[in-house]
Every structure is written in C-alpha cells, then in structure tokens.
Amino acid sequence: MKKKMISVLLCAAMVSGLLAGCGGKSEDKGKDGKEKISMWVPALDDAVEENWTPLLEKFEKENNCEIDMEVLPWENYEEKWATGAASQDLPDIGYMYAEMFPTYIDSGAVADMSEYITDEDKEEYLYLDHGYMMDGQYGFPVVTGVPFVLYYNEDILNELGEQPPETWEDFKRICEKATKDTDGDGKIDQYGYAVGFNNGSMNMLYLLNAYFYSLLWQSGTDIYNDDLKSVKFNDEAGVEAAEFFLSLKPYMPENFMSLAAEDAFSTIFGQGKAAFGVTRSSSIQEGLFKESYPNLNWNYVTSLKNKDYGTFGATDCMTLSSQAENPELCMKLIKYITGSEFMTEYHKIASGAPLTKSEPYQGDEKMERIVTEDRDKYRPLQVGPCGSDILTNLASELQAMMEGKKDAKTAMDDAAEYGDAALEEYWADKE
Amino acid sequence: MKKQRKFWRSIAPYGYVMPISLILLTFVVASLVISVIFSFMKYNLLLPPEFLGLENYKRLLTDEKMHLALGNTLKIMIMVVPLQVVLSVLFATLIAARKNSLAGKIAKAAIFIPVISSSAVVGTVWKTMLNGRNPVIQGFFSAFGIDTGMLLGSSTTAIITVAMIMVWKNFGYYMVLNLASLTAIPDSYYEAAKVDGGGVMQRFIHITLPLLKPAIIMDVFLSVVMSLQSFDLIYTMTGGGPSNSTLTMVMYAYDQTFQNGKAGYAMAVSNLLFLIVLSLLMLQKGFMKREASEI
C-alpha cells in the first residue's frame, strides 16, 4: 500500500511538473521591482554573454533596470523568433538580419523607431540609413562594415604579370590566365575563381551573398522594382550579371557544384590553388588568414566595377518590439549598445567595424579602407516582401543554370516569374 | 479501511498512466488536431489565423515545388527501403551465423555505430568526404568509375547519393531488429534441415526467410516511415539542392513555415505526408494480420 501511495504521489508530482512547464510569460519587473528589458541576440562571438554582460552592467546601474539577455544559436535563430511570435513571447529588443524584417514589419511586431532618432544620432551613427526599410526606421545597425570582398592571390597575379582587377574584363582575363595545369600531369590544378555553389548546411542565400548580389549591383540593377510589387533582377542588366557568372564556369574547380562556398574558399583559395576567392571580410583578417593559411600571400579588392560598384555587406540591426512596455528605455539601451562607448570596448574583444563617428577603428591597417574609402562600395540587401522565398528560388535557378540545365535568360525569367507570382499574391492579400 | 484500500487500488492504474497520457495528448494528439485546424487557415505564426477553407489543399494540387518535393520524397523511399531491408536481412544472417565470434561482434558494433551517430554529423562528414579533395576516398570510388567530387553537385546523382548514405546510416538498426528475430529461431530447425540434406540457401529460403517475415514486414514499414520523413541528413548535405533536386516534403514544410511564413500551408503539406504514412500503416497492418493467420 505504501509503495503504491508513493508511486501515485510521484506520478502526481510528474503531472504537476508537466503542467508547470507550460507556464506563461515572465514578469516585466525584475529583482527589487526594477524595470526588466528582455533581449535576444545570436552568438555574435564565442562568448557573447560573457563579453556583453559586464558592458551592460553600467547601463543597468545608471537606469535602475535589469537586462535579461538570451543568446541564441545562429542555426535556429529565425525559428526561435517565429515560435516566440506564435506564442506571443517576443523580447523587448532583439537582433535581426535583413531577411527577417519583412514578416515582422508586416505583422506590426517591430516598431518604427523614427520618432526616437535625433539629429545628433543621424550625425553620429554611420549606417543608420541601412536600418531604414519598408518606409520606416525598423533597424538600428549593430553589425556592419564586413562585406564580402574579392580576395586575390598576389603570388599568382605577380606570376601572370597582372595588377589587381578593377573591372569585369580584368577579372575574367586573369581568371582565364590563372586556370592551368601547373605540375604538367595533364590536369588543371590551379583555378581562376574558387567558387563553391552547393549550399549544404549553409543557408541557400549565402550563395547569393557571396557570388551574385555583387554582380547584380555591379551591372546596375537590383532585386525589386522601387514599388516592391515586382522583381527586376531579370532585366537586361540582371541577365548580363547571370551570363557573366556563367561565363566564369570554366575557371572554377570542376566540382564547384559539390563544394560549399566556404569549403571552396578554404580548401582551394586558402591553399593557394586559385587566383580569386570570395568570403566575408573581417577587420582582423590578417591575423585570421595568417593562422589558417600561413603561406598565402593575399590582398583584396572590395568591389569590381562594371556599370557601378557593389558588393554585399550585411547590416544586421537591433530592433524594437512594438509590444515593449517602456520603448524609451529600450531605445536608450539600443543606442547604448550600438554607441561608441560599448562598441569600442566590445570591438577590442571581438573585431568589428566602427558603427559611430566617435568609435576608433581597431582592426588591421590592411582592412581599414573597407570602412573608409570603400564604404560606398558595399550595401545591404534590399528589403522587400517574400524576400526569403524569392531569393531562395533565385539561388535554385542559378544552380540549375550553373549545372547546365538552363541558360541565363531562362533561369532569370523563371526566377522572376516565381517572384512576381509571390508578390502578386502578397499584394492581393494586402488589398 | 477495506473500502478505502479498494478505492486506492481502483484508481492507482489511472495515476500510473496519467503522465504519459498527458504527454501524448499534449504533444501528439493535440498537435495533430492543431495541424489539421491550421491547415485550413492562412497563418504566418505572427498574425491571427484567418480561415481559408480548402485553399491550402487546392494549392497542393497546383504547387509545382510541392510536387517536386513529393516526387523526391517518393524517389528516396523507393531507393532506400528495398536496399535497406535486403542489406539488413543479409547482414543479420551473416552475423547470426558468427554471433559468438569476435569478427561477428565487431561487425555488429561497426554496422550499428552510424545508427547512433547524429544525422547532422554524418551529413557533414560525408559532405567533406565527397568534396573530391580526399585522395583516399577519391581513389577508392574512382576504381568503380565514380568521381566523388561530382556526386552532390549534379541534380541527377545528388538524390541517389543522399539515399545511399541514408541506407548506410540506418540499415544497422533493422539489422539489429532482424538479429533479435533470428536468435528466436530454434537451432533444432536448422539441424533437422541439415540432417535432411538441406544446403545453406535452402535453409535460408525455407527456414530463415519465412520465420523472419514478420520482422521484415516491420522493417519495411519503419523504413518507409523514416525515409518519408527524411530531413536532417539531407539538410546538412545538400540543403535541398542543387536546384531543388533533393528537396523533400518535410524540408519543404520547414521552409514554408520558418522562411516564408506560410505555416498554414506547411501544415497542409505535413497533413498530406501524414495521410501517406497512415495509408501505408494500414497496408502494413493488413499484411501483419494475414501473416499472423498464416502462422
């Protein structure tokens, strides 16, 4: 009997535990009745919680509040936001990247911060315009200035008697000359352009970030038309960009369709087997490359020029929830995090480009021109409705083109047809 | 006192089953019901759902990408299930014959290791091995005329490659199930067959296979369900590419929910998959019943 009683009690404890697990949202007041601000950020560096907490303590003291920071892994960052939104449990402020914004702007989950931005802010914050999207200031840039750039192997270029490329013609010519069999075994072992076009575990959009947006912008077009009601990447300039990318295929590794972009960079360009490779830059690139590729003699071109300059430089932002209890305090925190005092200290630990005029540049000298003379050569993604859907499909069509299943015009037209249909449905819903 | 004891005795079983019943009701039955309800709605996880009637299901009929995902899922099932079951029976028989030898034990453990490995890890390792820059792997496969560097990059071979890796990863699981059934077959059957002059093949065909039939039917069913739900291994190896050639239904539903904000439609896709699995379950139940009556 005793045993049975214990069993039943244990079962009851389990059930109550189960029910308690389905608890509601946490309180907005923290310890000692202090205002509580919840914040979600991804793993921006290896120890973001340890790095940010001491820097946030000063804000907490000065404003008598408590910051509840949750660091989420990149892999399911969007999922966490989506499920949080579904359960009405979003943070007061959070980190978002461009592709995430449209859905949350549309649903009114994030607030337009325009009213909180002063003339001094406009003067001080270098990239504020990158957070202006879909007719509002929905983002406050927190990570930027690390665009995808074209790295080149100086030894290969010197051997070919070539200068760093400036135009598409230069680039293609050098690629052609660099692609060759260097050891005489009849097989090509040095390539012009180290491309990996298999998305693998990387987001499909990474392929566009690394290889295609730059060509699209350099040829003078963009993703959407200005009214965001249709796409324009299949116009003459867009097709020219696709054709140019396709024309580089002979200078890519034979297995580029099997290689992930980062693998192509590290195993081919990094090992000195290609003249060019593309990856995201870092303000401490010299140290990173020295460690990973000690024998590589490298330099970089921020952007080539065709009709225009252009390469993808993500601008990830802090955003304000429209449900925040105290938006003024939340905005103060956003400005504090992105401000000079916080970021100067943080960028000592984790590299990054200065976000404000008063923040000193702390990176490598070699990389500094990205945030000075080349600052206008990179841009964030044009934010528009159905972004992920349209762009993922564009990446798939480009894969079909590179595989030889479609020509450039057909691939771009098919991607545009899909995109226009998605946008038509989206706008029809709005009406 | 006696009455009280009787009362406790009568309600105790309900207490024992209550936790698991609550878990099942909350996470299985409720989610199934919610999925059916939301599949008739326009729902993006952010805004309140709007009733759409049969729109999401009508869309299933015209959505070419969904048809592609359905086709790919079925292709994977067709490639994976027969091979997985045949290999599992074959290896179970071979290992059962050497069950007490060291080689048998090592083989059993080696075949089972991929089963307990994380799919994401297996996917990443295979992707690295198949990047064409590993001379040992490249050399081995080139002996069969296969260029490993191209396998995941072509929409023709990518799906075959991921299917074969799924077979490699999972057949050990079915092999262990089959081994359990094989050990239940009395040795006296084989001894009697030997006395009657039955050879290895005859013993396999007339004793092993018939007695293993219920286990094989179970293997087929589980293998079908697992292959229809394939996601993580493919996600890490190809992400559904190149050009959607390895996009499966589960992956499509995932993208629709978390990338495109079409959770209602994703639930319709998931429900279609559920119906396919359910009909196969019915079929399997029929087989099992017939089998039981034959035995």
Interface residues (C-beta under 8 A of the other chain):
Chain A: M1 K4 M5 S7 V8 C11 A12 M14 V15 L18 C22 E78 E79 A82 T83 A85 A86 T103 Y104 D106 S107 A109 F197 N198 N199 G200 S201 M202 N203 M204 E254 N255 F256 M257 S258 L259 A260 D263 T267 C386 S388 D389 T392 S396 E397 Q399 A400 E403 K405 D429
Chain B: R5 W8 R9 I11 A12 G15 Y16 M18 P19 L22 I23 T26 K42 N44 L45 L46 L47 A120 G123 T124 K127 T128 L130 N131 G132 R133 D147 G149 M150 L151 L152 G153 S154 S155 Y235 T236 M237 T238 G239 G240 G241 P242 S243 N244 D255 T257 F258 Q259 N260 G261 A263
